[in-house]
């Protein structure tokens, strides 16, 4: 009898712990945190499809976390046979031209499925997260997480997170009316052998000439400089990068500043408006991307990002010239 009572007592103490563990796995923020880690830590290969309006592209991705570093190979499966090899944050793009292959070395943003920030808590101030049932994507079972903006300065998202491994299976961007404006999802996905790196090399066509493109001169900028400052930004956005670019065909460098709320990203470009240049003014939109341009004190100011119109307009109007 004593043995039975002890067993029941043990079960009584274990059950709440087990339930609490199950509840934590169903926390939407914890699921997004798991998806963020999985995109960088897992070894996987798959095909994902990007769609925005009538535009659709298919890409094959191979990802390996090998010897404490990340290696990614991306191959376009339709249109021009383009390849991207990434080691860490360095990317090399192989872009076929007329009888030659142009090699472009640069730093580019990390792509799907690694679109979530390393620190998910950054998103809490700007978004609300909730669970939304289940969805099957690419023959994988996923848990749906809705990320809803707290204001009109960012889009909403719907994610499908793999139930087994935590990898992001699908990302859907939604406008303020809840309409889908952009989505990307796996239609094939499998884990890779973590010991074989033979795949990390481009397909070489020995009939073509390979030509390295000249690297763009980029100077990191610690402070604003350039005679301009920024007033108040939209809530949640912070500066995450600032460089000065010497671009071909331009006599003066262009300031390029990047702002982010942890998920949404916006670029600000500022340059002296040349005397013979046609100024760009006004708002233009294409799918999820909005561009706002204005001329201030002889400078061309352009803001572009996959964010609502109000965001690009407010950032552009936050630029002022003169003494800080």
C-alpha positions in Angstrom: 0.0 0.0 0.0 2.8 2.4 0.9 4.5 1.7 -2.5 1.2 2.6 -4.3 0.9 5.8 -2.3 4.5 6.8 -3.1 3.9 6.1 -6.8 0.8 8.2 -6.9 2.6 11.0 -5.0 5.4 10.9 -7.6 3.0 11.1 -10.5 1.2 14.0 -8.8 4.5 16.0 -8.7 5.5 15.0 -12.2 2.3 15.8 -14.0 2.5 19.6 -13.5 6.1 19.7 -14.7 5.3 17.8 -17.8 2.3 20.0 -18.5 4.4 23.1 -18.0 7.0 21.8 -20.5 4.3 21.1 -23.0 2.8 24.6 -22.6 6.2 26.2 -23.1 6.6 24.4 -26.4 3.3 26.0 -27.5 4.5 29.5 -26.6 4.6 31.4 -30.0 7.7 33.4 -28.9 9.5 30.2 -28.0 8.6 28.6 -31.3 10.0 31.6 -33.2 13.2 31.5 -31.1 13.5 27.8 -32.0 13.0 28.6 -35.7 15.7 31.3 -35.5 18.3 28.8 -34.0 17.3 26.0 -36.3 17.9 28.0 -39.5 21.6 28.5 -38.5 22.3 25.2 -36.6 20.7 22.5 -38.7 22.1 20.9 -41.8 19.4 20.9 -44.5 18.7 20.9 -48.2 15.5 21.8 -49.9 13.7 23.8 -52.6 11.7 26.9 -51.7 9.5 29.1 -53.8 9.2 32.8 -53.5 6.1 34.6 -54.8 5.1 38.2 -54.9 2.1 39.1 -57.1 2.7 37.4 -60.5 6.5 37.0 -59.8 7.6 33.6 -58.8 11.1 32.1 -58.3 12.3 28.7 -57.2 15.6 28.2 -55.4 17.5 25.2 -54.2 19.3 25.8 -50.9 21.9 23.7 -49.1 22.9 24.7 -45.6 25.6 23.3 -43.4 26.9 24.3 -40.0 30.4 22.9 -40.3 33.5 23.5 -38.1 31.8 26.4 -36.2 30.9 28.2 -39.5 27.8 28.4 -41.8 28.0 27.4 -45.4 25.1 28.0 -47.8 24.7 27.3 -51.5 21.8 28.8 -53.4 20.9 28.0 -57.0 18.1 29.5 -59.1 15.9 26.8 -60.7 14.2 29.0 -63.2 15.2 32.0 -65.3 19.0 32.8 -65.4 21.0 29.9 -63.8 22.5 32.1 -61.0 24.4 30.7 -58.0 25.3 32.1 -54.6 27.9 30.7 -52.3 27.9 32.1 -48.7 30.4 31.4 -46.0 29.5 33.3 -42.8 28.4 36.8 -44.0 30.6 36.8 -47.1 28.8 35.9 -50.4 30.1 35.2 -53.9 27.6 35.4 -56.7 28.1 33.6 -60.0 26.0 35.4 -62.6 26.2 34.1 -66.3 26.5 36.9 -68.9 27.2 36.8 -72.6 29.8 34.1 -73.0 31.2 34.7 -69.5 30.4 34.3 -65.9 30.6 37.4 -63.7 31.7 36.8 -60.2 30.5 39.4 -57.7 31.8 39.3 -54.1 29.8 41.2 -51.5 28.0 41.1 -48.2 24.3 40.5 -48.5 21.4 39.9 -46.1 20.8 36.4 -45.0 17.9 34.8 -46.8 15.0 32.4 -46.1 14.7 30.4 -43.8 17.1 32.5 -41.7 15.0 35.6 -41.7 14.3 35.8 -37.9 16.6 37.8 -35.7 19.0 36.0 -33.3 17.3 37.7 -30.3 13.5 37.3 -30.7 12.8 39.6 -27.8 13.7 42.5 -30.1 10.3 41.9 -31.8 8.1 42.0 -28.7 7.9 45.8 -28.7 6.7 46.0 -32.3 4.6 42.8 -32.7 2.2 40.6 -30.9 2.5 36.8 -31.4 -0.2 34.1 -31.2 -0.6 30.5 -32.3 -2.8 29.8 -35.3 -3.3 26.0 -35.6 -1.3 23.8 -37.9 -0.3 23.7 -41.6 1.4 21.1 -43.8 4.2 22.5 -45.9 6.5 20.6 -48.2 5.3 17.3 -46.8 6.2 18.6 -43.3 3.9 19.3 -40.4 4.1 22.9 -39.1 2.8 25.0 -36.3 1.4 28.4 -37.4 2.5 31.5 -35.6 0.9 34.9 -36.4 3.1 38.0 -35.8 0.8 41.0 -35.8 2.1 44.6 -35.8 1.3 46.9 -32.9 1.1 49.9 -35.3 1.0 50.9 -38.9 4.8 51.1 -39.5 5.3 47.4 -40.3 3.6 44.5 -42.1 2.2 41.4 -40.4 3.5 37.9 -40.9 2.3 34.3 -40.7 4.9 31.7 -40.2 4.8 27.9 -40.3 7.4 26.3 -38.0 8.4 22.7 -38.4 6.9 20.6 -35.6 9.8 18.2 -35.4 13.0 20.3 -36.1 11.8 23.9 -35.6 12.9 25.1 -39.0 10.8 27.8 -40.6 8.8 26.1 -43.4 6.8 29.1 -44.7 6.7 32.9 -44.3 3.8 35.0 -45.5 3.8 38.8 -45.4 0.5 40.5 -44.9 -0.6 44.1 -45.4 -2.8 46.2 -43.1 -5.9 44.6 -44.7 -4.6 41.1 -44.1 -3.9 40.5 -47.9 -0.9 38.3 -48.8 1.7 40.5 -50.5 4.7 38.2 -50.4 5.4 34.6 -49.4 8.1 32.0 -49.5 7.8 28.3 -48.6 9.6 25.0 -48.9 8.1 22.5 -51.2 10.9 20.0 -50.6 13.1 19.7 -47.4 15.4 17.1 -45.9 18.3 17.0 -43.4 21.8 16.7 -44.8 24.8 14.6 -43.8 27.0 16.8 -41.6 30.3 15.4 -42.8 30.3 15.9 -46.5 31.2 19.3 -47.9 31.6 18.3 -51.6 28.4 20.2 -52.5 30.0 23.6 -51.5 31.3 24.6 -54.9 29.8 26.2 -58.1 29.0 24.4 -61.3 32.0 25.3 -63.5 31.4 25.7 -67.2 34.9 25.5 -68.7 33.6 26.8 -72.0 33.0 30.2 -70.4 35.3 32.9 -69.1 35.1 33.8 -65.4 35.5 37.4 -64.6 35.7 39.0 -61.1 33.7 42.1 -60.8 35.5 45.1 -59.2 34.5 45.4 -55.6 32.5 48.4 -54.5 34.4 50.8 -52.2 32.5 50.9 -48.9 33.5 52.9 -45.9 31.8 52.1 -42.5 30.6 55.2 -40.8 30.3 55.3 -37.0 28.2 58.5 -36.8 25.8 60.3 -39.1 28.3 62.8 -40.5 27.9 64.3 -44.0 26.1 67.4 -42.6 22.8 65.7 -41.9 21.1 64.3 -38.9 18.0 62.2 -38.1 15.1 63.3 -35.9 12.6 60.8 -34.5 12.3 57.5 -36.3 9.2 55.3 -36.4 8.7 53.3 -33.2 10.8 50.2 -32.9 13.3 51.0 -35.6 16.9 51.5 -34.8 20.0 52.0 -37.0 21.8 48.8 -37.6 24.3 49.9 -40.3 25.8 52.9 -42.0 28.3 52.9 -44.9 29.5 55.3 -47.5 29.6 53.9 -51.0 31.6 55.0 -54.0 29.5 53.9 -56.8 30.5 53.7 -60.5 29.3 56.7 -62.5 28.9 58.9 -59.4 31.4 61.6 -58.6 30.4 61.8 -54.9 29.8 58.9 -52.5 26.4 57.9 -51.3 25.5 57.4 -47.7 23.6 54.2 -47.1 21.9 53.7 -43.7 19.9 50.6 -42.7 17.2 50.6 -40.0 15.4 47.6 -38.6 12.9 46.6 -36.0 14.4 43.1 -35.9 12.4 41.8 -38.8 11.5 44.6 -41.2 14.4 46.4 -42.8 14.6 49.9 -44.4 17.4 51.6 -46.4 18.0 55.3 -46.5 20.2 56.7 -49.3 21.6 60.3 -49.2 23.7 61.9 -51.9 24.5 65.3 -53.3 22.2 66.1 -56.2 24.4 66.7 -59.2 23.5 69.8 -61.3 22.5 67.8 -64.4 20.7 65.1 -62.5 16.9 64.7 -62.6 15.6 64.8 -59.0 13.4 62.0 -57.8 10.3 63.1 -55.8 7.3 61.3 -54.5 6.1 57.8 -53.5 6.2 54.7 -55.6 5.2 51.1 -54.8 5.8 47.7 -56.2 4.3 44.8 -54.3 5.5 44.9 -50.7 8.3 47.4 -51.5 7.6 51.2 -51.0 10.0 54.0 -52.1 9.8 57.6 -51.0 12.1 60.2 -52.5 12.5 63.9 -51.9 15.1 66.7 -52.3 16.3 68.6 -49.3 18.9 71.3 -49.3 20.4 70.1 -52.6 20.5 66.4 -51.4 18.6 63.5 -52.9 17.0 61.5 -50.1 15.6 58.1 -51.0 14.1 55.6 -48.5 13.2 52.0 -49.7 11.9 49.0 -47.8 9.4 46.2 -47.6 7.4 48.3 -45.2 4.2 50.4 -45.3 4.2 53.7 -47.1 4.0 55.6 -43.8 7.3 54.1 -42.7 9.4 55.2 -45.7 7.8 58.6 -45.7 8.4 59.2 -42.0 12.1 58.2 -42.2 12.7 60.4 -45.2 11.1 63.3 -43.4 13.3 62.6 -40.4 16.4 63.7 -42.3 17.5 67.2 -41.7 20.6 69.2 -42.8 22.7 71.7 -41.0 24.4 71.6 -37.6 23.5 68.6 -35.4 
